[in-house]
Amino acid sequence: MICTHFYDLLVQSNLSGGENSIEQLVDFAKKLGYSGIVICDNYQNLEKLNELKNNISQVKDFEVYCGVNIVAKNVNEMREIVNKVREKVHVVIVSGGDYSINRAACDDSRVDILMHPELERIDSGLDEPSLGAATQNNVAIGVSFREILFNFRKPRAYILNHIARNLMLCDHFKTPIIICSCAQSMWGMRSPREFVSLLNILGLDIGKAFSSITTVPQAIVEGNKKTLEGTKIMEGVEEVE
Amino acid sequence: MDEVKKPKPLSSSLRSRARYIAFQVISENKYIFQDLINSIWHSLLNLLGELGASEAEIWIARDIYDEKKQVGIIRCSNDKVEHVRTALALIERIGDNRMVVKVLGISGSIKATKMKFFEETKLTEFTKTL
């Protein structure tokens, strides 16, 4: 049976580069049929992160989680930020593109998602060792809808080709796949079923396309929620009542 | 003998199978329906190309479009539904007006689409209440 709890794991609010407030994003997500969203602002400092967490805690009738999108210049910077934020947020996303960052994110089990590894590259940004490591460390490979939406003609054709290649490789290596809107305003968000169609026409099986926006993000969020609450001690060890 | 103006309809086994996509437009401001049609075709041609768009057998129903609720129907070929859905998702704006096309659902006939997604009811479903 197909799970119908849809999650968008990367939406940016007006606290960092985005356009809309959390309330507006939540209203629009409800309209589109989501069960939950993750407000993932670009990491600036811990004060901004705490402000975001406070704002999120005020939303009561919808699942809203706090995440961090790490846009790092090099591997050391990425690891530093991961060290700072891992114990504080529900989702840690690393913005890919540079091969060394892609590889380091795949090797780091504290990272949840490596987003758009093909960004501004002439190849797809992933290879066999990276995907092997990602599968082992349970790092999901993210597809960014914004990248497709705001590119046209030749760049879009290249991006679609690279994403299709990454999907094929992830399918082969059994690496989890996730699709996010990466929206900077509510007008960049789309209905979850449309994301399934996109992955499907890029060559992914419809069942796997559904799980990329339902069960995979749900597992990430719920696993990290338990860790933050202290009920999950380590992978496979949990406190149960 | 009367002049025959159009060809006879094909038998059902020779006809291509169609699907009807019910959609809703969520937009910042009001827009003209013709601009919406242009945006849909622009997106379809960008994503699928001319050959793909021809294979999709697109028909946008003008007379069914509800300007007040901003809902309408697009017919497409059975095997290109996912492609058309994606093309609709890739529409970002009509002119300067930002918008989102939300697919309400898909059905096999116009009648069923209207009943399922536009909440139209059959006259026979009304019962006498005293």
HADDOCK unambig.tbl for C-alpha pairs under 7 A between the chains (distance, minus, plus):
assign (segid A and resid 149 and name CA) (segid B and resid 90 and name CA) 5.73 0.50 0.50
assign (segid A and resid 153 and name CA) (segid B and resid 46 and name CA) 6.84 0.50 0.50
assign (segid A and resid 187 and name CA) (segid B and resid 98 and name CA) 6.62 0.50 0.50
assign (segid A and resid 187 and name CA) (segid B and resid 99 and name CA) 6.33 0.50 0.50
assign (segid A and resid 187 and name CA) (segid B and resid 100 and name CA) 6.48 0.50 0.50
assign (segid A and resid 190 and name CA) (segid B and resid 89 and name CA) 6.63 0.50 0.50
assign (segid A and resid 190 and name CA) (segid B and resid 100 and name CA) 6.92 0.50 0.50
assign (segid A and resid 191 and name CA) (segid B and resid 102 and name CA) 6.23 0.50 0.50
assign (segid A and resid 194 and name CA) (segid B and resid 85 and name CA) 6.10 0.50 0.50
assign (segid A and resid 194 and name CA) (segid B and resid 86 and name CA) 5.88 0.50 0.50
assign (segid A and resid 194 and name CA) (segid B and resid 89 and name CA) 6.21 0.50 0.50
assign (segid A and resid 197 and name CA) (segid B and resid 82 and name CA) 4.99 0.50 0.50
assign (segid A and resid 197 and name CA) (segid B and resid 85 and name CA) 6.57 0.50 0.50
assign (segid A and resid 197 and name CA) (segid B and resid 86 and name CA) 5.92 0.50 0.50
assign (segid A and resid 198 and name CA) (segid B and resid 86 and name CA) 5.43 0.50 0.50
assign (segid A and resid 201 and name CA) (segid B and resid 82 and name CA) 6.71 0.50 0.50
assign (segid A and resid 201 and name CA) (segid B and resid 83 and name CA) 6.47 0.50 0.50
